[in-house]
Amino acid sequence: MQPQLVSSSAADARTSLAKPFIRFDRVRFAYAVGQREILKGIDIEVQQGHVVALMGGSGCGKTTLLRLLGGQYQATQGQVLIDGQNVASLDKPGLYALRRRMGMLFQFGALFTDMSVFDNVAFPLREHTALPESMIRDLVLMKLQAVGLRGASQLMPSQISGGMGRRVALARAIALDPALMMYDEPFAGLDPISMNITAHLIRQLNDALGITSLIVSHDVDETFAIADYVYVMADGVVAAEGTPAELRASSDPLVHQFVHGEAEGPVPFHQPVSRTLAADLGLQEAS
């Protein structure tokens, strides 16, 4: 079965579905006026309670989409909507209130190295609530129990493995019971066992807590095992979309190359040489 390839009516066709929790509506973005556009008209919808993956080659704009959701950047055109709120239109208090409804698992965890496992997970609770320490203690141990690390609460990040550190970071990310979880390369650098554990935790926590999850990842097998829907990006646009099963069965050359990790395909091995560079190098013609 072919994935739903992007067309001018793709976004309009999805409007008949339930109101999405996240919506990128014809979003364009460049880091500065006159610079190359990173995003060139993105239409993406994420239904509440779903696990949705953003995939594609490096530099195609996946992490930029997460930064637009968090309000770090603003789209140069189009709208970024979370639960009906236009992120770019929010004032500072409104943006901070929206961010408190988000959890973020950074690549490689980004734990505070001078804080214990317990204090890392307690940090957002102490920062954003006025809960008593007794309640914070119970909540922290509950979150650590959810990721299987209650027994590591008093250890320092230097005393645990990389996979355990990623799980501590996940416990910290869900400490405030977010409505939206964002994952930036959650499987990077993990051994196969830790990778599998992390993938299953993402799915289990999403379903148990009733949250919505957006995953940026290059790991096809782990991501496809837990995602409800996948968007494949290339050159700043959504090149294809569909369920994991649909994308695995796709005969579209770009999707097939990415899913199967093939060297030959629409994504070239060699970086094209511009005519100017070719002339500078004394080449006969640009390759």
LINRA-V266860 format. One record per pair of residues at least 6 apart in sequence whose ideal C-beta (glycine too) atoms are under 8 Angstrom apart, sorted by the first residue. I is the first residue (numbers start at 1). J is the second residue. D is the distance in Angstrom with one decimal. If there is no record, write none. Layout:
{{I,J,D} {I,J,D}}
//
This chain:
{{1,242,8.0} {1,245,7.3} {1,246,5.1} {1,249,5.2} {1,250,8.0} {2,242,7.8} {2,246,7.0} {2,249,7.6} {2,250,5.8} {2,251,7.0} {2,252,7.0} {3,232,7.8} {3,240,4.6} {3,241,6.0} {3,242,3.2} {3,246,4.6} {3,247,5.1} {3,250,5.0} {3,252,6.8} {3,255,6.3} {4,10,6.7} {4,240,7.4} {4,241,5.3} {4,242,5.4} {4,246,7.6} {5,239,7.6} {5,240,5.3} {5,241,7.9} {5,252,6.6} {6,43,7.7} {6,237,6.7} {6,238,5.1} {6,239,6.5} {6,240,6.9} {6,241,7.1} {10,43,6.3} {10,238,8.0} {10,241,7.7} {11,25,7.2} {11,26,7.5} {11,43,3.8} {11,45,7.6} {14,20,7.8} {14,45,5.3} {17,45,7.5} {17,47,7.2} {18,47,6.2} {18,48,7.9} {19,84,7.4} {20,45,3.9} {20,46,5.8} {20,47,5.7} {20,48,7.7} {20,81,7.9} {21,46,5.7} {21,47,6.3} {21,48,4.0} {21,82,7.1} {21,83,5.8} {21,179,7.8} {21,180,7.3} {21,212,5.0} {22,44,7.3} {22,45,7.0} {22,46,3.9} {22,69,7.0} {22,81,7.0} {22,82,5.7} {22,180,7.2} {22,212,6.9} {22,214,6.8} {23,44,7.2} {23,45,5.3} {23,46,7.6} {23,79,7.5} {23,80,7.7} {23,81,4.3} {24,42,4.7} {24,43,6.4} {24,44,4.3} {24,45,7.8} {24,65,6.7} {24,68,7.6} {24,78,7.0} {24,79,7.8} {24,80,5.8} {24,81,7.9} {25,43,6.6} {25,78,5.3} {25,79,4.5} {25,80,7.7} {25,81,6.7} {26,41,5.4} {26,42,7.3} {26,43,6.1} {26,77,6.8} {26,78,4.1} {26,79,7.7} {27,39,5.5} {27,41,7.2} {27,42,4.4} {27,43,7.9} {27,65,7.9} {27,68,6.9} {27,75,4.7} {27,77,7.1} {27,78,3.8} {27,79,7.2} {27,80,6.2} {28,37,6.0} {28,39,5.6} {28,40,6.0} {28,41,5.7} {28,42,7.7} {28,75,6.4} {28,76,5.3} {28,77,4.0} {28,78,5.8} {29,37,6.8} {29,38,5.3} {29,39,4.2} {29,61,7.5} {29,64,6.2} {29,68,6.7} {29,73,6.6} {29,75,5.3} {29,76,5.5} {30,36,6.5} {30,37,4.6} {30,38,6.2} {30,76,5.8} {31,38,6.9} {37,76,7.9} {37,236,5.9} {38,61,4.8} {38,64,5.3} {38,236,5.8} {39,61,4.8} {39,64,6.3} {39,65,7.3} {39,75,7.6} {39,236,5.1} {39,237,7.9} {40,235,7.3} {40,236,3.9} {40,237,5.2} {41,77,8.0} {41,78,7.4} {41,237,6.3} {42,61,7.5} {42,65,7.1} {42,78,7.4} {42,233,8.0} {42,236,7.8} {42,237,6.8} {42,238,6.1} {43,238,6.6} {44,54,7.8} {44,65,7.5} {44,231,5.7} {44,238,6.5} {46,52,4.7} {46,212,6.1} {46,214,6.2} {46,229,7.9} {47,212,7.6} {48,212,5.3} {49,206,7.5} {49,207,7.9} {49,210,6.2} {49,211,7.5} {49,212,6.0} {50,212,6.2} {50,213,7.5} {50,228,4.4} {50,229,6.4} {51,202,6.9} {51,203,6.3} {51,206,5.3} {51,213,4.5} {51,215,6.7} {51,226,5.7} {51,227,5.2} {51,228,5.3} {52,212,7.9} {52,213,7.1} {52,214,5.6} {52,215,7.2} {52,227,6.5} {52,228,6.4} {52,229,5.0} {52,230,7.3} {52,231,7.1} {53,214,7.9} {53,215,4.6} {53,216,7.7} {53,217,6.1} {53,223,4.8} {53,224,7.8} {53,227,4.3} {53,229,7.5} {53,230,4.6} {53,231,7.1} {54,62,4.5} {54,65,6.2} {54,214,6.8} {54,215,6.9} {54,216,5.0} {54,217,7.9} {54,231,5.4} {54,233,6.4} {55,62,7.3} {55,216,7.8} {55,217,6.4} {55,218,7.0} {55,220,7.4} {55,223,6.7} {55,230,5.9} {55,231,7.0} {55,232,5.3} {55,233,7.1} {55,258,7.1} {56,62,6.1} {56,232,5.5} {56,233,3.6} {56,234,5.5} {56,239,7.3} {56,258,7.0} {57,234,6.6} {57,258,7.2} {57,267,5.9} {58,218,7.8} {60,233,4.4} {60,234,5.6} {60,235,6.7} {60,236,6.6} {61,233,6.0} {61,236,5.3} {62,216,4.4} {62,233,6.0} {63,184,5.8} {63,216,5.7} {64,73,6.9} {65,216,7.7} {66,104,7.8} {66,182,5.1} {66,184,6.1} {66,214,7.0} {66,216,6.3} {67,73,5.0} {68,74,7.3} {68,75,6.0} {68,80,4.9} {68,87,7.0} {69,80,6.3} {69,82,6.5} {69,87,6.7} {69,102,7.5} {69,180,7.7} {69,182,6.7} {69,214,7.5} {70,99,6.4} {70,102,6.6} {70,104,7.3} {70,182,7.6} {71,87,5.2} {71,88,7.7} {71,90,7.0} {71,95,4.7} {71,98,7.2} {71,99,7.0} {74,87,7.8} {74,88,4.6} {75,88,6.5} {79,86,5.4} {79,88,7.2} {80,86,7.1} {80,87,4.7} {80,88,6.6} {81,87,7.2} {82,98,6.4} {82,101,8.0} {82,180,6.8} {83,179,7.2} {85,94,7.8} {85,98,6.4} {87,95,7.3} {87,98,7.0} {90,98,6.3} {100,128,5.8} {100,176,6.2} {100,178,7.9} {101,178,5.6} {101,179,4.6} {101,180,6.3} {102,178,5.3} {102,179,7.6} {102,180,4.9} {102,181,7.6} {102,182,6.6} {103,173,3.7} {103,174,5.4} {103,175,7.9} {103,176,7.1} {103,178,3.8} {103,180,7.1} {103,181,4.6} {103,182,7.1} {103,211,7.8} {104,173,5.9} {104,181,7.7} {104,182,5.1} {104,183,8.0} {104,184,7.4} {105,166,7.5} {105,169,5.6} {105,170,5.6} {105,173,5.0} {105,181,7.1} {105,182,7.2} {105,183,4.7} {105,184,6.9} {105,186,5.4} {106,169,6.9} {106,184,5.8} {107,184,4.9} {107,185,4.3} {107,186,7.8} {107,188,5.6} {108,162,7.7} {108,165,7.9} {108,166,7.7} {108,188,6.7} {108,189,6.4} {109,162,7.8} {109,165,4.6} {109,166,5.1} {109,168,6.9} {109,169,3.7} {110,169,6.6} {111,120,5.2} {111,157,4.5} {111,165,5.8} {111,168,6.1} {111,169,5.9} {111,172,7.7} {112,119,7.4} {112,120,5.5} {112,123,6.9} {112,157,7.5} {113,156,7.6} {113,157,5.2} {113,158,6.8} {115,123,7.0} {115,156,7.9} {115,157,7.7} {116,153,7.2} {116,154,5.8} {116,155,6.7} {116,156,5.8} {117,144,7.1} {117,149,6.8} {117,152,5.2} {117,153,5.4} {117,154,7.1} {117,155,5.3} {117,156,7.4} {117,157,7.1} {117,160,7.0} {117,168,5.2} {118,140,5.7} {118,144,7.7} {118,153,4.2} {118,154,6.3} {120,157,7.3} {120,168,5.9} {120,169,7.7} {120,172,5.4} {121,140,4.6} {121,143,5.6} {121,144,6.2} {121,168,6.7} {121,171,4.9} {121,172,4.7} {121,175,5.7} {122,136,5.4} {122,137,7.9} {122,140,4.9} {122,175,7.6} {123,172,6.7} {123,175,7.9} {124,172,6.5} {124,175,4.8} {124,176,5.4} {125,131,6.1} {125,136,4.9} {125,139,6.1} {125,140,7.1} {125,175,5.4} {125,176,6.9} {126,136,6.6} {128,176,6.3} {129,136,7.9} {129,176,7.7} {131,139,7.5} {139,175,6.8} {140,153,7.2} {140,171,7.9} {140,175,7.3} {141,150,5.6} {141,153,6.6} {143,171,4.2} {143,172,7.7} {143,174,6.0} {143,175,5.6} {144,150,4.5} {144,152,7.2} {144,153,5.7} {144,168,7.6} {144,171,5.3} {146,171,6.7} {146,174,7.4} {146,205,6.7} {146,208,8.0} {147,167,4.1} {147,168,7.3} {147,170,5.6} {147,171,4.8} {147,201,6.0} {148,167,6.7} {148,197,7.8} {149,160,8.0} {149,164,6.2} {149,167,5.6} {149,168,6.2} {149,171,6.9} {152,160,5.9} {152,164,6.5} {152,168,7.5} {157,165,5.8} {157,168,7.4} {160,168,7.0} {161,194,7.3} {162,189,6.1} {162,190,6.5} {162,194,7.0} {163,190,5.4} {163,191,6.6} {163,193,7.3} {163,194,2.7} {163,195,7.8} {163,197,6.8} {163,198,7.0} {164,194,7.9} {166,186,6.9} {166,190,6.6} {166,194,7.0} {166,198,5.7} {167,197,7.3} {167,198,6.9} {167,201,6.8} {170,186,8.0} {170,198,7.4} {170,201,6.2} {170,202,7.7} {170,205,7.4} {173,181,6.4} {174,181,7.0} {174,205,6.2} {174,209,6.8} {174,211,7.9} {177,209,6.6} {178,211,6.2} {179,211,6.0} {179,212,6.6} {180,211,6.6} {180,212,5.2} {180,213,7.7} {180,214,7.1} {181,202,7.8} {181,205,7.6} {181,206,7.0} {181,211,5.4} {181,212,7.2} {181,213,4.6} {181,214,7.3} {182,213,7.7} {182,214,5.1} {182,215,8.0} {182,216,7.8} {183,202,6.6} {183,213,6.8} {183,214,7.1} {183,215,4.5} {183,216,6.6} {183,217,7.3} {184,216,5.1} {185,216,6.1} {185,217,5.9} {185,218,7.1} {186,198,5.8} {186,199,7.9} {186,202,6.7} {186,215,6.6} {186,217,6.6} {187,195,4.8} {187,198,6.2} {187,199,6.9} {187,217,6.1} {187,219,4.4} {187,222,5.2} {187,223,7.7} {188,218,7.9} {188,219,7.9} {190,198,6.4} {195,219,7.1} {195,222,5.6} {196,222,7.1} {198,222,7.9} {199,222,4.4} {199,223,7.6} {199,225,6.1} {199,226,5.3} {200,226,7.3} {202,213,6.3} {202,215,7.1} {202,226,5.9} {203,226,4.1} {205,211,7.3} {206,212,7.6} {206,213,4.7} {215,223,6.1} {215,227,6.8} {217,223,4.6} {220,258,7.6} {220,259,5.7} {220,261,7.4} {223,230,7.3} {223,244,7.8} {224,230,7.1} {224,244,3.7} {224,247,7.5} {224,248,7.0} {225,244,7.7} {227,244,5.8} {228,243,7.2} {229,241,7.1} {229,242,7.3} {229,243,6.1} {230,241,6.7} {230,242,6.6} {230,243,7.2} {230,244,5.9} {230,247,5.7} {231,238,5.2} {231,240,7.8} {231,241,4.8} {232,238,7.2} {232,239,5.2} {232,240,4.5} {232,241,6.8} {232,247,6.9} {232,254,7.3} {232,255,5.8} {232,258,6.3} {233,239,6.4} {234,254,6.0} {234,266,7.9} {234,267,7.5} {239,254,5.6} {239,255,7.4} {240,247,6.8} {240,250,6.8} {240,252,5.9} {240,254,7.0} {240,255,4.9} {242,250,7.3} {247,255,5.7} {247,259,6.0} {248,259,6.0} {250,256,6.1} {250,259,7.3} {253,265,5.6} {253,266,5.2} {254,265,6.8} {254,266,4.6} {254,267,7.0} {256,262,7.3} {256,265,7.1} {257,264,7.4} {257,265,3.0} {257,266,6.3} {257,267,6.0} {258,267,7.5} {263,269,6.1} {270,287,7.0} {272,286,7.1} {272,287,6.7} {273,281,7.5} {273,283,6.9} {273,286,5.0} {273,287,5.0} {274,286,6.0} {275,285,7.8} {275,286,4.6} {277,286,7.6} {278,284,7.8} {278,285,6.3} {278,286,4.4} {278,287,7.4}}
//
